[in-house]
Amino acid sequence: IECSTRPPLTGVRYNPTTGEHRLEMNLDAVYFYSDGRDMSCCVATIQPIGVNISISRCQFFNGSWFLSREHQFLFVRCSDFKMTPVYENLHATPVKFRKIKKKSTSEKKMNVLLLGFDSMSRLNLYRTMPKTVDFLHSLGWTEMKGFNKVGDNTLPNLMSLLTGLPLPRSQVAYFDYFDQLPFVWKDFSSAGYVTVYAEDKPYLETFSGDLPGFKNPPTDYCTRSFFLFGEKYFVNNDTGTECLGLQSPTEHLFKYLLDFVTVHEDEPFFGFFWANHFSHNDLNKPASEDVHVLKLMQQLSSLEVMKNTMVIFLSDHGLRVGAMRKTNIGWYEDRLPFLFIALPEWYKARHELRFRNLQENANKLVSPYDLYSTMLHVLQNGVWESSPGCKTCQ
């Protein structure tokens, strides 16, 4: 999706020395939006209020604006001298804050980063994103060819991944909220990790939509309010408009991911990023995103994120609807989503047996329950616990 042919008039700049973020005007882009006469810009902040959102009054700013912890999600509007809006855009920024550090141990803490795409089988990843697949293979990522779903749709598969519990949609419909469940990001947060949860389509969001959602933000950083405002303000199903300002939902998600790992490069983090926008119930649309996903992986590599991060790249299931699903191969693809895992070189050298086990398991049956236990294994420094939903998982 090409959302704009014009450069953005505003952007957020991060200063790694001071740790500050600033909203700044791009003066070189002014003439793309006005004839050079007076133009004024204002900025409003988007905040979560329970499962809903609030937006502040739009405050005028003159070229630069300092971002605090409360200014993570911004809506910017610029108007010409007639006060006619000529530019509207959104910015999501993981403004850094200080987290209470736990006592250090002799064991180096490894980050955990999960990036998932909805409804993509392993074979469809090969068909639609061959450049991305080739790049991951070139870096030596381990492909788990026997990764199998444990439930029909997204919810039970991500529940088993993130809580270790077999919670079908019919059961959670009776919950008030999801806050009380034992999500794995709570374990990482208790161990001093900075945590983030982000999905790019609110009405398709795993835990919200027609489900109760979270009463309070479940992680240190959570993007729901940003995408919820963007979808309500910009998206128009009648005209087919899917862009949130000058970027697609997935572009915003990818940028937020890159910004998050950049800002928190010096402290342990747990990140869960889930993209629904381009792959939900669509067999062919992911092909248009191959170059963008490849670029994301290349940027993560150039930022040296993998030097201290276990990266889990996965889906929840294959395509569940349509003519393809009715074929024999469609039946198999629905049950076999893709899964790639990357480990830091130091971790593979220090824990040779664990890495060898991972490689041996690449051709065996693996489920989201196994991933849940693997993440706890990393967190607890080698103490293996079977997930509560699968006591026989080893």
Secondary structure, DSSP 8 states (H G I E B T S, - for coil): ----SS--SEEEEEETTTTEEEEEE-GGGGGGTSSSS--EEEEEEEEEETTEEEE---EEESSEEEE-GGGSEEEEEEE-TT--EEEEEEEE-------------SS---EEEEEEETT-BHHHHHHH-HHHHHHHHHTT-EE-TTB--SSSSHHHHHHHHHTSS---HHHHTT-S-STTS--HHHHHHHTT-EEEEEES-GGG-TTSTTS---SS-SSSEE-HHHHHHHHHHH-BTTTTB--BTTB-HHHHHHHHHHHHHHHTTTS-EEEEEEE-TTTTT-SSGGGGGHHHHHHHHHHHHHTTGGGSEEEEEEES-S--SSTGGGSHHHHHHHH-B-EEEE--HHHHHHTHHHHHHHHHGGGS-B-HHHHHHHHHHHHTTS-----TT-TT--
